[in-house]
Amino acid sequence: MAKTNPLEFLQQVRSETEKVTWPTRRETAITTVMVLIMAVASAVFFMLVDWMIRIGLSALLSIGG
């Protein structure tokens, strides 16, 4: 791998960051809200699944004991 000097490296970094399409403030806000909604939905889903498994196991164990 060829070595580059620090100045050339910084110039390459700058040229690459100019190619990035940055999201708007609105896009960032919408994406953040969607992530929060999905996190809450996932938490509720797994809480319900855990609750159903706990009820099922409790019923199964009470039959034997």
Sequence and secondary structure as in RCSB ss.txt:
>XXXX:A:sequence
MAKTNPLEFLQQVRSETEKVTWPTRRETAITTVMVLIMAVASAVFFMLVDWMIRIGLSALLSIGG
>XXXX:A:secstr
     HHHHHHHHHHHHHT     HHHHHHHHHHHHHHHHHHHHHHHHHHHHHHHHHHHHHHHH 
